[in-house]
Amino acid sequence: MSASSDASPNPASNSEALLSELARLRRELTDVQHTNANLEEEKRDLELLLETNTEHSDNIEKELQQAKEIAEEANASKSAFLSNVSH
C-alpha cells in the first residue's frame, strides 16, 4: 500500500457509515414522533379530565350554596317559631 491510499478514506466505507447513521437518525426521529403523539394524546386526556373536574367542582359548589341557603331559611323559620311560642 502506498501512503496516499492510507491518507484517503474508503468511499464505500464512508457511504456505509453515512447510511447507517441516516437509518439510526430516522429510527430516532420516528421514536420522537411517536413519543410526541403519545404526549399530545395524554395532554388532551388531561385537559378533558380537568374540564370535567372543574364542572363537577362547580356543581358541588352550587349544591353547597343551595344547601346553605336552605339551612339558613330553616334556622330563620325555627327562630321565628320559637319566638312566637315563647311570647
Secondary structure per residue as TSV (DSSP state, phi and psi in degrees):
chain	resnum	aa	ss	phi	psi
A	1	M	-	360.0	146.2
A	2	S	-	-95.5	163.6
A	3	A	H	-64.7	-32.4
A	4	S	H	-70.1	-31.7
A	5	S	H	-73.2	-28.8
A	6	D	H	-72.1	-30.5
A	7	A	H	-78.5	-31.8
A	8	S	S	-94.6	133.9
A	9	P	-	-71.8	158.0
A	10	N	-	-77.5	119.2
A	11	P	H	-60.6	-37.8
A	12	A	H	-65.1	-41.2
A	13	S	H	-64.8	-42.5
A	14	N	H	-63.3	-41.7
A	15	S	H	-63.5	-43.5
A	16	E	H	-63.0	-41.8
A	17	A	H	-64.6	-41.9
A	18	L	H	-66.2	-41.6
A	19	L	H	-64.7	-39.7
A	20	S	H	-64.4	-43.4
A	21	E	H	-65.2	-40.4
A	22	L	H	-62.0	-43.4
A	23	A	H	-62.9	-42.5
A	24	R	H	-62.8	-42.9
A	25	L	H	-66.4	-37.3
A	26	R	H	-63.8	-42.8
A	27	R	H	-62.2	-43.0
A	28	E	H	-64.6	-41.7
A	29	L	H	-62.7	-42.9
A	30	T	H	-60.8	-43.9
A	31	D	H	-60.6	-43.5
A	32	V	H	-64.7	-40.8
A	33	Q	H	-64.8	-41.0
A	34	H	H	-64.3	-43.2
A	35	T	H	-62.0	-43.0
A	36	N	H	-62.9	-43.5
A	37	A	H	-61.6	-42.6
A	38	N	H	-63.2	-41.4
A	39	L	H	-65.8	-38.5
A	40	E	H	-63.1	-41.5
A	41	E	H	-64.2	-43.8
A	42	E	H	-62.2	-39.7
A	43	K	H	-62.3	-45.5
A	44	R	H	-61.5	-42.3
A	45	D	H	-61.8	-43.5
A	46	L	H	-67.4	-37.8
A	47	E	H	-64.3	-41.1
A	48	L	H	-64.7	-43.0
A	49	L	H	-62.3	-42.8
A	50	L	H	-62.6	-44.1
A	51	E	H	-62.1	-44.6
A	52	T	H	-62.7	-45.2
A	53	N	H	-64.5	-37.4
A	54	T	H	-65.4	-44.8
A	55	E	H	-62.1	-42.6
A	56	H	H	-62.5	-43.3
A	57	S	H	-63.3	-41.2
A	58	D	H	-62.6	-41.3
A	59	N	H	-63.9	-43.1
A	60	I	H	-62.6	-41.5
A	61	E	H	-61.9	-42.0
A	62	K	H	-64.2	-43.2
A	63	E	H	-62.8	-40.5
A	64	L	H	-64.6	-40.3
A	65	Q	H	-63.3	-43.1
A	66	Q	H	-63.7	-42.8
A	67	A	H	-63.0	-38.9
A	68	K	H	-64.0	-44.4
A	69	E	H	-63.6	-41.2
A	70	I	H	-63.1	-43.1
A	71	A	H	-64.3	-39.8
A	72	E	H	-65.8	-39.8
A	73	E	H	-65.1	-42.5
A	74	A	H	-62.7	-41.3
A	75	N	H	-64.6	-41.1
A	76	A	H	-65.4	-40.7
A	77	S	H	-63.7	-42.8
A	78	K	H	-62.0	-44.5
A	79	S	H	-62.7	-42.4
A	80	A	H	-64.4	-41.3
A	81	F	H	-62.2	-48.2
A	82	L	H	-64.6	-34.6
A	83	S	H	-66.3	-41.6
A	84	N	H	-69.1	-38.3
A	85	V	H	-68.1	-37.8
A	86	S	H	-78.0	-12.1
A	87	H	-	-98.5	360.0
